[in-house]
Amino acid sequence: MKLEKANSNDNEVLTAITKKSKAYWGYSDEQIKIWSESLTITPTYIETQSVYKLVIDTKTVGYYSFFYEDEHTIKLDNLFILPEYIGKGFGRMLMDDFLILVKGTNVNRIILDSEPNAEMFYTKLGFVKVGEIETSIKNRYLPIMELNINK
C-alpha cells in the first residue's frame, strides 16, 4: 500500500473512483450523468492541482486533491474512495496524509464543500460546519466545513 502523487494518465481511473464513490451514497445513474462534468478529473486538473492517490498492490482505490485559496487557506477539493474500501480506514489514511502535507506549510485553515453523507466523517476529524452552498439541484445544499490548524 502506498500514497503517491497522481499523474495526468491517472485521470480515467480517478474519474471512475469519483463517480462510483458518489453513486455509493444512493444517487441515481441519471443524477451521476447530470453531474458528470463536475465529477470528471481531467489530465489538466491533475497537472495544475495537488492530487495524491492511494494504491493497494497495483490498484488505485482512492485519492484526494487540494489547492490554495490563499497563502493561509487550502481547499480540500476531492477525497474519494472506491465503495468497497469505504468504512475501512482508508479515508482517514488519506486525510492523515493530507494533514501531514499541510503541516509543512503556512496554512492555518482548511475548507471543503462536503458531500452531505460525508459530513460526519469530517466532523469526527475536527472540521466544523460554517455554512452551506447551494448546488445545481434546487433546494440541495452542501455543508461548507472548516478546520483551523493551530501551529
C-alpha positions, 0 to 999 in steps of 0.5 A: 500500500502506498500514497503517491502523487497522481499523474495526468494518465491517472485521470480515467481511473480517478474519474471512475473512483469519483463517480462510483464513490458518489453513486455509493451514497444512493444517487441515481445513474441519471443524477451521476450523468447530470453531474458528470462534468463536475465529477470528471478529473481531467489530465489538466486538473491533475497537472495544475492541482495537488492530487495524491492517490492511494494504491493497494498492490497495483490498484488505485482505490482512492485519492484526494486533491487540494489547492490554495485559496490563499497563502493561509487557506487550502481547499480540500477539493476531492477525497474519494474512495472506491465503495468497497474500501469505504468504512475501512480506514482508508479515508482517514489514511488519506486525510492523515496524509493530507494533514501531514502535507499541510503541516509543512506549510503556512496554512492555518485553515482548511475548507471543503464543500462536503458531500452531505453523507460525508459530513460526519466523517469530517466532523469526527476529524475536527472540521466544523460546519460554517455554512452551506452552498447551494448546488445545481439541484434546487433546494440541495445544499452542501455543508461548507466545513472548516478546520483551523490548524493551530501551529 
